[in-house]
Amino acid sequence: MRVLHVSEALGGGVTSAVTAMVEATPEIDHHLFARPREQHDVGIDTARHFASVHPMSGNPLVAVAELRALVRETFPDVVHAHSSVAGVVVRMAGLDRPGVVYSPHCFAFERRDVSGLARRAFRTVERALASRTDLFLAVAPYEMDLAADLGHQSLAYVPNRATLVPSVRAEFRTPLRIVTVGRVAAQKDWRYMVHLKRFVDDQIGLDATWEWLGDGDPEGERELDDIGIDVSGWIDRSEVLDRLAGAQIYVHTAAWEAAPISILEAATLGLPLAIRSEPALDSLALPGLSRGVAALAARLEALADEPAWSAARDASLALAGRHSAEAQNQHLLRAYDRALGGAPAVSLVTAGRSAGIGLIDGGALRRAGSDG
């Protein structure tokens, strides 16, 4: 089978997610058509992972023509769009022969940094293009709910995973080092992190140092620094992982998400998790989910106790085990087969969107609670 991956937003978590899928399925001939985001570079050599790499124009209309020509040249069995803009490009190309698979890696209408009018426009476009999709491939069960509401008939779930093989794992030490990873931006909600740090300082007095691994919005960097959260600035992937491994707690305060690789990388390193609750992450039944700043602060306070920290470490490692290369391989091969008219796609869609929903196994959804 030959798969052509398409992304207008290649960088950050999308790069990590796509290359994880490629590494998990060596039996597939993978090719890439993409426009990289240099400011989101995570240091992954795409040329090493794909049989061929083709640059995409920044003009969507030109990109559609480029894609049509590339499909005539490479004859893929499946064209897999990653990100919302890539989803528009692929589905506007009018492709007949290859199966069209779409993974938004978080719908654009989930954003909270744009107007309500823009979100409604994004949703309208998604609904209009649903019929041009052979398979919607979700990275979180919650995405399947959203896709079904948009009119997608063929749905599948493939777990994201971390690709690192840790040589060391996190250990309990005091004072605690609390870290997060990502762009200092609206999605990661640096303001919520400032609020959390202020609440912990005022109400708990936790003995800890705080660090944000990444860079971004200058205003956000200043406010994080003013409250006592050290912003590392841009650092390469190997240093990010080294600093994660030396920390004691991973905090995630994003306002909207799908299934972030950073959480899975932290879990693979054995870091206890303290995660702001939001629908997509709730659907993954992650350990350490906390609704509201007071609950998140209480989670941090509890992890200052070594037995509680060790139990949370075990929960993180169990999460990483569920998101393995083997699981991703099996789910992805079945999904691509469905896109080509193979086994029936998942037809059961979740009912309770804010409830914890566990991983899909064998085409069925099962309810589960958070274990953190």
C-alpha positions in Angstrom: 0.0 0.0 0.0 1.2 3.5 -0.8 0.1 6.5 1.3 0.6 10.1 0.4 0.5 12.3 3.6 -0.6 15.9 3.1 -0.1 18.7 5.6 -0.1 22.5 5.3 0.8 22.8 9.0 3.8 20.5 9.3 5.5 21.4 12.5 5.1 20.8 16.3 2.7 18.0 17.3 1.5 17.4 13.7 5.0 16.4 12.6 5.4 14.2 15.6 2.0 12.5 15.1 2.6 11.9 11.4 6.1 10.5 11.7 4.9 8.2 14.6 2.3 6.8 12.2 5.0 6.3 9.5 7.4 4.5 11.9 4.6 2.3 13.2 3.7 1.0 9.7 7.0 0.1 7.9 4.9 -2.2 5.6 3.4 0.9 4.0 5.2 3.0 1.3 4.9 6.5 2.8 5.2 9.8 0.8 4.9 13.4 2.0 3.4 16.5 0.4 3.7 19.4 2.9 4.4 23.0 3.8 6.6 23.1 6.9 6.2 25.7 9.6 9.7 26.6 10.4 8.8 28.3 13.7 7.3 25.0 14.9 10.3 22.8 13.8 10.8 19.9 16.2 14.0 18.6 14.7 12.6 15.5 12.9 14.3 14.6 9.6 11.3 14.0 7.4 13.5 12.8 4.5 14.5 9.9 6.6 10.9 8.8 7.2 9.4 9.1 3.8 10.2 7.6 0.4 9.7 11.0 -1.2 9.1 14.5 0.1 7.4 17.2 -2.0 7.0 20.9 -1.0 3.5 22.5 -1.0 2.7 26.0 -2.1 1.3 28.4 0.5 -1.5 29.3 -1.9 -4.3 26.7 -1.4 -5.4 26.9 -5.1 -1.9 26.3 -6.3 -1.6 23.5 -3.8 -4.7 21.8 -5.2 -3.1 21.7 -8.7 0.2 20.5 -7.2 -1.6 17.7 -5.4 -3.4 16.6 -8.5 -0.1 16.4 -10.5 1.6 14.5 -7.6 -1.2 11.9 -7.4 -0.8 11.3 -11.2 2.9 10.9 -10.6 3.0 8.7 -7.5 -0.3 6.7 -7.8 -1.1 6.5 -4.0 -3.7 4.1 -2.7 -4.6 6.6 0.1 -4.2 10.3 0.4 -4.2 11.2 4.2 -4.8 14.9 5.0 -3.4 16.1 8.3 -4.7 19.5 9.6 -7.7 21.5 8.6 -6.2 23.4 5.6 -4.8 20.2 4.2 -8.2 18.7 4.6 -9.6 21.4 2.4 -6.9 21.1 -0.2 -7.2 17.3 -0.5 -11.0 17.3 -0.7 -11.2 20.1 -3.2 -8.8 18.3 -5.5 -11.5 16.0 -6.8 -9.5 12.8 -6.4 -11.1 9.7 -7.7 -8.8 6.7 -7.4 -7.1 7.1 -4.0 -9.1 6.8 -0.8 -9.3 10.1 1.0 -8.6 10.0 4.8 -8.8 13.2 6.9 -7.3 13.9 10.4 -7.7 17.5 11.5 -5.5 17.0 14.7 -8.1 19.3 16.4 -10.8 21.0 14.3 -10.2 24.7 13.5 -13.7 25.5 14.9 -12.5 24.3 18.3 -10.2 27.4 18.5 -11.0 30.0 21.1 -8.7 32.7 19.7 -11.0 33.6 16.8 -14.4 35.1 16.7 -17.6 33.1 16.9 -18.3 34.1 13.3 -15.0 32.5 12.2 -15.7 29.3 14.1 -19.1 29.0 12.5 -17.5 29.5 9.1 -14.9 26.8 9.8 -17.7 24.4 10.9 -19.7 25.2 7.7 -16.7 24.3 5.5 -16.1 21.1 7.4 -19.8 20.1 7.0 -19.7 20.8 3.3 -16.6 18.7 2.7 -17.7 15.7 4.8 -19.2 13.9 1.9 -15.9 14.1 0.0 -14.1 12.1 2.8 -13.8 8.3 2.5 -12.7 8.0 6.1 -12.5 10.4 9.0 -9.5 9.3 11.2 -9.7 10.7 14.8 -6.8 10.8 17.3 -9.3 11.2 20.2 -12.7 9.6 20.7 -14.2 13.1 21.1 -13.2 14.0 17.6 -15.5 11.1 16.4 -18.5 12.8 18.1 -17.7 16.1 16.3 -17.1 14.3 13.0 -20.4 12.4 13.2 -22.3 15.7 13.8 -20.7 17.1 10.7 -22.1 14.2 8.6 -19.1 11.9 8.4 -20.4 8.3 7.9 -17.1 6.4 8.0 -15.1 6.9 11.2 -12.0 5.3 12.8 -9.8 6.0 15.8 -6.0 5.7 15.8 -4.1 6.5 19.0 -1.3 9.0 18.9 1.9 7.9 20.6 5.3 9.1 21.6 8.3 7.8 19.6 11.1 8.3 22.1 12.8 5.4 23.8 13.8 6.8 27.2 17.2 5.9 28.6 16.2 7.4 31.9 12.9 8.1 33.6 11.7 10.7 36.0 12.5 10.4 39.7 11.0 11.9 42.8 13.0 14.9 44.1 12.4 18.0 46.1 12.0 20.8 45.4 9.7 19.7 42.7 10.3 20.8 39.1 7.1 21.5 37.3 7.3 21.8 33.5 5.1 22.2 30.4 6.0 22.1 26.7 4.8 24.0 23.7 4.5 27.4 22.1 3.6 30.3 24.4 0.3 30.9 22.6 -3.4 31.1 23.0 -4.0 27.4 22.4 -1.6 26.4 25.2 -3.3 29.2 27.3 -0.3 30.8 29.0 -2.8 33.0 30.9 -4.3 29.9 32.6 -0.7 28.8 33.6 -0.1 32.3 35.2 -3.4 32.0 37.0 -2.5 28.5 38.2 0.9 29.6 39.5 -0.5 32.6 41.3 -3.2 30.4 42.9 -0.6 27.8 44.1 1.7 30.5 45.5 -1.2 32.2 47.3 -3.2 29.2 48.6 -0.7 26.3 48.9 2.8 27.6 49.0 4.2 24.6 47.2 8.0 24.2 47.2 8.7 24.0 43.5 10.3 25.5 40.5 8.3 26.1 37.3 9.5 26.0 33.7 7.9 26.5 30.3 9.9 24.7 27.6 9.3 26.8 24.4 8.9 30.3 23.2 6.2 32.4 21.5 4.1 35.4 22.4 6.4 38.1 23.9 3.6 39.3 26.2 3.1 35.8 27.4 6.8 35.2 28.0 7.0 38.4 30.1 4.0 37.5 32.2 5.2 34.0 32.8 8.6 35.3 33.8 7.0 37.9 36.1 5.1 35.2 38.0 8.2 33.0 38.4 7.8 30.6 35.5 11.1 30.3 33.6 10.6 30.4 29.8 13.4 28.4 28.1 13.1 30.0 24.7 13.4 27.8 21.6 15.5 24.6 22.4 15.9 21.5 20.2 14.0 18.3 20.8 16.8 16.4 22.5 17.2 19.2 25.1 13.4 19.3 25.6 13.3 15.6 26.4 16.4 15.9 28.7 14.7 18.6 30.7 11.4 16.7 30.8 13.2 13.6 32.2 14.8 15.7 34.9 11.4 17.1 36.1 8.9 15.7 38.6 5.5 16.9 37.2 4.1 17.7 33.7 1.4 20.4 33.7 -0.9 20.9 30.7 -3.2 23.9 30.6 -4.3 24.1 26.9 -7.7 25.6 26.2 -8.3 23.2 23.2 -6.6 20.1 22.0 -6.9 16.8 20.2 -4.3 14.3 21.6 -1.1 16.1 22.2 2.2 14.3 21.7 3.8 16.3 24.6 1.5 14.6 27.1 2.4 11.1 25.8 6.1 12.0 25.8 5.9 13.1 29.4 4.0 9.9 30.3 6.6 7.8 28.5 9.3 9.4 30.7 7.2 8.5 33.8 6.3 12.0 34.7 3.1 12.4 36.7 0.5 14.4 34.9 -1.6 17.4 36.0 -3.9 18.2 33.1 -6.6 20.9 32.6 -9.8 19.1 31.7 -11.2 19.7 28.2 -13.5 17.5 26.1 -10.9 15.8 23.8 -8.5 15.0 26.7 -11.4 13.8 28.9 -12.4 11.3 26.1 -8.9 9.8 26.4 -9.3 9.1 30.1 -5.9 10.6 30.9 -4.5 10.3 34.4 -4.4 13.6 36.3 -7.3 15.4 34.7 -8.6 18.2 36.8 -11.5 20.5 36.3 -10.7 24.1 37.4 -7.7 25.8 38.7 -8.3 24.8 42.4 -8.5 21.1 41.5 -5.4 21.4 39.3 -3.6 23.1 42.2 -4.7 20.3 44.6 -3.3 17.7 42.1 0.1 19.5 42.3 -0.1 19.6 46.1 -0.9 15.9 46.3 2.1 15.0 44.1 4.5 16.5 46.6 3.9 13.3 48.6 6.3 10.6 47.3 3.9 7.6 47.5 1.2 9.6 45.6 3.9 10.7 43.1 5.0 7.1 42.6 1.4 5.9 42.0 0.9 8.8 39.5 4.2 7.7 37.8 2.8 4.2 37.3 -0.4 5.6 35.9 1.6 7.6 33.4 3.7 4.6 32.3 0.4 2.6 31.9 -0.9 5.4 29.6 2.2 5.2 27.5 1.8 1.5 27.3 -1.7 1.8 25.9 -0.5 4.2 23.2 2.1 1.9 21.8 3.5 1.4 18.3 1.8 -2.0 18.1 -1.6 -0.5 18.9 -1.1 2.3 16.4 0.0 -0.2 13.7 -3.1 -2.3 14.1 -5.5 0.6 14.2 -3.9 2.4 11.3 -3.8 -0.6 9.0 -7.5 -1.3 9.7 -8.3 2.3 9.1 -6.6 2.5 5.7 -8.3 -0.8 4.7 -11.6 0.8 5.5 -10.8 3.8 3.4 -10.3 1.5 0.4 -13.6 -0.3 1.0 -12.5 -3.0 3.3 -13.9 -3.8 6.7 -16.9 -1.7 7.9 -15.9 1.5 9.6 -16.8 2.2 13.2 -20.4 3.2 13.4 -20.9 3.5 17.2 -20.3 7.1 18.3 -20.0 8.2 21.9 -22.9 9.8 23.7 -21.4 11.7 26.7 -18.9 14.2 25.4 -17.6 15.4 28.7 -17.4 11.9 30.2 -14.2 9.9 30.3 -14.2 7.5 27.4 -11.4 4.9 27.1 -9.5 3.7 24.0 -11.4 2.0 21.2 -10.5 -1.6 20.8 -11.8 -3.8 18.0 -14.2 -1.2 16.7 -16.1 -0.7 20.0 -16.1 2.2 22.4 -16.1 1.6 26.1 -16.7 4.0 28.9 -14.0 4.5 31.5 -13.2 6.9 34.3 -10.0 8.9 34.8 -7.4 6.8 36.6 -5.3 9.7 37.9 
